Amino acid sequence: MSFPHDDQAWAETAEFLRPRLAPADRLVAPDPFRWVIPRAQRFLAARANEPRAFDWVVTHKGELGAMPRAFLDLLPSQAVPVFANPVFVVWATAPGPALTDVSDSDHVRAFHVNAEALPMEVAAPAPGMTPALARTALPVAEGAPSRPWLATGMPGAARERAFQEELDRLVEDYLAPALGQAVLDVGCGSGRFGSLAGAASLTGIDLDEAALARARARHAAQPQAGFQRMDATALSFAEASFDTVMMIDLVEALADLPAALAEASRVLARGGRLMLTAPNRESLPLRALRRLGQPPPGRTFTVGELTGMLRAVGLAVMRSDGIFLSPGWALPGAASALAPLEEDPEFVEAARILGRRTGPDYALAFCLLARKA
């Protein structure tokens, strides 16, 4: 979605912000603002932060449910509304003397009414996290996973969190709300069912008992979700048992990927969808490694290679997207030199945006959605 320049509420909000943003200011806002303010971060960037971590927060009064609820709860105590119109309220965490507090305006009162009408979210607090933030914080796997297709093999905490959030975002884009569907997550890890609440059943399988325990805890509020230990190459489900199958952040770890894809296709109903992600052998950084005479690290795939493997089991690719593009993640010698930037929220968000915009031709990883004929 591009920025709606012809909508007065959107346009005047952007016009208010742009002359007031200092070079180092951090801004979190609804996604279309990134088209006019490229460094604006989406609200998923606020999952593990309080409002005071940002200089500006832009809230859409009709879409408050898209914000982390804990972040929303803390906002009035940590920021001041300095601009409001029928659609938006702009908050400043450190308002200067030139900014006016508009808390008493009808527009801000409408914000509070809408916020109070939202349903409460409940989750168990994580160690060291305030109860408010724990309600919406995205779990990060214990110990960052090894990714050999990065030069370091082990991603930093900030970029790995952002990578996982992007995977969850893609699941929502591709599959939500999955109304009335039976969904299977193969190699589920801690689970990615948060946006699929409309599904009739949510089944996750993995070989890691610790991951399954985290998945059960993460999805305790979704009674239709269940998790069990099972091998991806020997599923115990009947043919055509599921409408949707997910294989997210998994395929490079499978010893027999063709067998796992065949099993996924077998349990899919006709017309069912398979969504998978994979590290990209044709990414810009790995192309650079080959130009420098160095073999790409780890197990990677091309879009054409996986498309052929899917076609072989009766699945046709319908959509593809790129996931992250940050050359320093794979170029020799660059990872350590760029480490401070690679963990900087603005740089990480830019890498996410670049991955989406360049697509599967150049991004570090890619996502495919296929349908069973």
LINDACOR-V439355 format. One line per field, one symbol per residue. ss: DSSP state (A for helix, B for strand, O for the rest). Layout:
# LINDACOR-V439355
ss=???
This chain:
# LINDACOR-V439355
ss=OOOOOOOAAAAAAAAAAAOOOOOOOOBBOOAAAAAOOOOOBOAAAAOOOOAAAOOBBBBBOOOAAAOOAAAAAAAAAAOBBBBBOOOBBBBBOOOOOOOOOOOOOAAAAAAAAAAAOOOOOOOOOOOOOOAAAAOOOOOOOOOOOBOOOOOOOBOOAAAAAAAAAAAAAAAAAAAOOOOOOBBBBBOOOOOOOOOOOOOOBBBBBBOOAAAAAAAAAAOOOOOOBBBBBOOOOOOOOOOOOBBBBBBOOOAAAOOOAAAAAAAAAAABBBBBBBBBBBBBOOOAAAAAAAAOOOOOOOOOBOAAAAAAAAAAOOBBBBBBBBBOOOAAAOOOOAAAAOAAAAOOAAAAAAAAAAAAAAAAAOOOBBBBBBBBO
